[in-house]
Amino acid sequence: MESNESKPSEETTLKEKIAGLGQKIIGEAELIGGILSADPNIAGEGEFNLEVGDLRQDIAEELEKSEAPDRDDCEKASEEQ
């Protein structure tokens, strides 16, 4: 039986992946718009959004790969402190 704790994290990582993709799309549009209008500020914002979108997707993938710590391990660690 699958625990309910894993479902919110799966939904969260999916939302982060989609948000990262959306930010990359916006960044690409801004970059193209900045180049076409010869506005370096808009082109710079586009480059920034592309990078942030990549980072958001990378973080979501890493969160998906990592496992949540076992509750017993956390309790033992807090008792040791």
C-alpha distance (Angstrom), angle and dihedral (degrees) to the residues before:
residue distance angle dihedral
M1 . . .
E2 3.78 . .
S3 3.79 118.2 .
N4 3.78 122.0 -122.1
E5 3.82 90.4 -128.0
S6 3.81 93.6 74.2
K7 3.80 95.6 53.3
P8 3.83 97.9 65.6
S9 3.81 91.1 49.6
E10 3.82 91.1 49.7
E11 3.80 89.7 50.2
T12 3.79 90.4 47.2
T13 3.80 94.0 51.9
L14 3.80 91.0 47.3
K15 3.81 90.1 51.0
E16 3.81 90.3 49.1
K17 3.80 91.7 49.8
I18 3.80 91.2 50.2
A19 3.81 91.4 45.4
G20 3.80 90.2 50.4
L21 3.79 91.5 50.0
G22 3.81 90.7 48.6
Q23 3.77 91.3 50.6
K24 3.80 90.6 50.0
I25 3.81 90.6 51.8
I26 3.81 91.3 49.7
G27 3.79 89.8 47.1
E28 3.79 92.1 51.6
A29 3.82 91.0 49.9
E30 3.82 91.3 48.6
L31 3.78 91.6 47.5
I32 3.80 92.5 51.7
G33 3.81 91.3 44.0
G34 3.78 91.2 50.2
I35 3.79 92.2 49.8
L36 3.80 93.6 46.9
S37 3.81 93.3 47.4
A38 3.82 92.7 40.4
D39 3.81 89.9 -124.1
P40 3.81 109.3 144.0
N41 3.82 92.4 -168.9
I42 3.79 93.2 59.8
A43 3.80 91.3 43.4
G44 3.81 88.9 51.0
E45 3.80 91.3 50.8
G46 3.78 88.4 51.0
E47 3.80 92.2 52.6
F48 3.79 89.7 47.7
N49 3.81 92.7 51.1
L50 3.80 91.1 48.2
E51 3.81 90.8 54.3
V52 3.80 93.7 45.2
G53 3.80 90.2 48.9
D54 3.81 90.2 52.9
L55 3.79 91.0 49.4
R56 3.80 93.0 48.7
Q57 3.79 91.1 52.0
D58 3.81 91.9 46.8
I59 3.80 91.4 50.8
A60 3.80 91.6 48.5
E61 3.80 90.5 51.3
E62 3.81 91.8 49.4
L63 3.81 91.0 49.0
E64 3.77 89.4 50.6
K65 3.81 91.3 52.4
S66 3.80 95.5 46.7
E67 3.77 121.7 81.9
A68 3.77 125.6 -133.8
P69 3.80 112.9 -107.9
D70 3.77 117.5 -102.0
R71 3.80 112.0 -102.6
D72 3.82 91.8 -130.0
D73 3.81 90.9 54.6
C74 3.81 90.9 51.8
E75 3.80 92.0 49.6
K76 3.81 91.4 49.6
A77 3.80 91.4 49.6
S78 3.81 92.3 50.4
E79 3.83 90.8 48.8
E80 3.81 90.7 53.0
Q81 3.79 91.5 56.4
